[in-house]
Amino acid sequence: MNIFRTLHRSILMLFAVVVISIVTLVHFSVSKIVAEQSRAQQRSYSPALKLIVEQLMQPLHISETLAEAQELKNLMSQPQGKEAEIFAMLARLHDEFNLNFFIASEINRMQYNSQGRKIELSEEKVNWYFRYKEQPENAMADIGQWQNPQFYIDLKIYDQNNNFLGVFGVGKSLVGFTEVFNQYKEEYGYDFIFVDQNKDITLTSDVELLVKGTTFKNLADLPWFQSLSEEQQASSLNNLLLDIDGQAALIAELNIQPFDWTLYIITPLESRQTEISRGFIISVVTLLGVIFGLFLLIYNLLYYFKKDMQKIKQIDILTELSNRSNMTLKFEELMYEKQSVSLVLIDLDNFKPINETHGRKAGDIVLRQIAQMLQREVRSTDFLGRWGGEEFILLMPDTGPHEAVEICQGLCKKLSSMTITTGSTSIQMTASFGVSFTAVSRTMSEVIAAADDALFTAKRDGRNVVRMQLIKSD
Ligand SMILES: Nc1nc2c(ncn2[C@@H]2O[C@H](COP(=O)(O)OP(=O)(O)OP(=O)(O)O)[C@@H](O)[C@H]2O)c(=O)[nH]1
């Protein structure tokens, strides 16, 4: 009964493990996808933010701080004689910050830069200066020096009376940007496009789109932008799905307030999906491995449990000897192997009075102790079992009937001389032995019948003796 309850519990446990595993797998997969999506989303922004802070904001902050310096204002409000001091200051700043600096002096009508060059501030030569002067903004980001393109931050400088003194600027080589863009593109697969308020492309990771000569490319020149509806073009492009050269891409938009620029981060979906899928597959495979491991564990437990149950089914619980059905199987096996065999029935003498005098419990102890003694005494090649009640059976392969009788006489003597103790009482027992033999393949009932006859004779002859009955045709 307990065995079946345990088996039932094991099956329920296996079922519970499978159900829990499936629920966990589904939950885990969904969470993983969401987490991977968010992670990928965040990863797409972090390099862009790093880029903006390191490459754009730093020069802006440096220029803004320096523009407040009284030394600069003094130099820019002085007449031409101070040129040497202007160059010296610009060279010093270049050494300190590793950036290019320039001053466009309104009073001197001259532009000086940290490389030691000066250019006359005329409408023909420095056109941007006159355009910028007219505009209301005090800070501007610009791309200039077309031979060696630079990203400039230009700041208007005023004296304490609010008189315009000129422009102070910081320049950063675009080569540096291209290197950083390439590094990010390799690492994350993204493309960056910075545009100004006119949607002119000022900086980009796509070299094809970079400014050529003095002409900017515009966002409107790009085929994917042209493919958008007018309404889409006019509004934010954030989270828009695009088709760029037949590839799906996701666009993220960031406004860079100080320059009035917009940054578009274009992510090819394929690379992002591959990244998400890879993470997802690793988790699912790990989880399946765990489930498979659990399954194997429970399967093995059940397997050993089943084996134990089979064993239990073949063994007599009281004496722990092979039971009747197992002995029948053993006999058939011996017949199949064409072995000659002596079969012995061992029946305890006057067992009924033991039960009646000492109780059934004491009777059980007697049965168990005699079984243990017989098991100890029989040869390792013999098979002992309980045939039923107070009767045992012994199969002796490759043993002739006379040899079997001799061995049984030894067992009979041993049994009659043993003292069995149950609690405070000692019991002496004897047994009768009926031996039969077969050298050819026969049914068990035929051989048993002969052994039974021999046993009957033994009982009739006064018990505690061994008798043999051969089958007629042998
Ligand atoms: N304690 C106990 N008694 C059992 C068990 N199986 C059978 N018996 C008893 O064994 C007794 C067998 O009695 P009988 O068949 O009359 O045999 P006997 O008293 O040994 O007499 P003979 O065989 O003629 O010598 C019965 O009383 C059964 O109840 C068991 O598993 N435990």
The ligand as a Tripos MOL2 file, in Angstrom:
@<TRIPOS>MOLECULE
LIG
   32    34     1     0     0
SMALL
NO_CHARGES

@<TRIPOS>ATOM
      1 N1          2.8430  -18.1280   12.4640 N.pl3     1 LIG1
      2 C1          2.5450  -18.5040   11.2260 C.ar      1 LIG1
      3 N2          1.8550  -19.6390   11.0360 N.ar      1 LIG1
      4 C2          1.5740  -20.0450    9.7650 C.ar      1 LIG1
      5 C3          1.9710  -19.3060    8.6730 C.ar      1 LIG1
      6 N3          1.5250  -19.9530    7.5300 N.ar      1 LIG1
      7 C4          0.9140  -21.0790    7.9400 C.ar      1 LIG1
      8 N4          0.9370  -21.1620    9.2980 N.ar      1 LIG1
      9 C5          0.3820  -22.1790   10.1520 C.3       1 LIG1
     10 O1          1.0790  -23.4110    9.9930 O.3       1 LIG1
     11 C6          0.2200  -24.4040   10.4270 C.3       1 LIG1
     12 C7          0.3530  -25.6190    9.5280 C.3       1 LIG1
     13 O2         -0.3200  -26.6600   10.1580 O.3       1 LIG1
     14 P1         -0.4770  -28.0990    9.5190 P.3       1 LIG1
     15 O3         -0.6460  -27.9770    8.0340 O.co2     1 LIG1
     16 O4         -1.5040  -28.7910   10.2700 O.co2     1 LIG1
     17 O5          0.9250  -28.7590    9.7210 O.3       1 LIG1
     18 P2          1.7170  -29.1380   11.0280 P.3       1 LIG1
     19 O6          1.0420  -28.6830   12.2440 O.co2     1 LIG1
     20 O7          3.1250  -28.6120   10.8450 O.co2     1 LIG1
     21 O8          1.7650  -30.6640   11.0000 O.3       1 LIG1
     22 P3          2.5600  -31.5760   10.0430 P.3       1 LIG1
     23 O9          2.9510  -30.8130    8.8610 O.co2     1 LIG1
     24 O10         1.6710  -32.7070    9.7130 O.co2     1 LIG1
     25 O11         3.7430  -31.9880   10.8100 O.co2     1 LIG1
     26 C8         -1.2020  -23.8140   10.4280 C.3       1 LIG1
     27 O12        -1.6220  -23.6920   11.7370 O.3       1 LIG1
     28 C9         -1.0420  -22.4720    9.8030 C.3       1 LIG1
     29 O13        -1.9150  -21.5440   10.3470 O.3       1 LIG1
     30 C10         2.6530  -18.0720    8.8970 C.ar      1 LIG1
     31 O14         3.0200  -17.3570    7.9910 O.2       1 LIG1
     32 N5          2.9190  -17.7540   10.2020 N.ar      1 LIG1
@<TRIPOS>BOND
     1     1     2 1
     2     2     3 ar
     3     2    32 ar
     4     3     4 ar
     5     4     5 ar
     6     4     8 ar
     7     5     6 ar
     8     5    30 ar
     9     6     7 ar
    10     7     8 ar
    11     8     9 1
    12     9    10 1
    13     9    28 1
    14    10    11 1
    15    11    12 1
    16    11    26 1
    17    12    13 1
    18    13    14 1
    19    14    15 2
    20    14    16 1
    21    14    17 1
    22    17    18 1
    23    18    19 2
    24    18    20 1
    25    18    21 1
    26    21    22 1
    27    22    23 2
    28    22    24 1
    29    22    25 1
    30    26    27 1
    31    26    28 1
    32    28    29 1
    33    30    31 2
    34    30    32 ar
@<TRIPOS>SUBSTRUCTURE
     1 LIG1         1 GROUP 0 **** ****
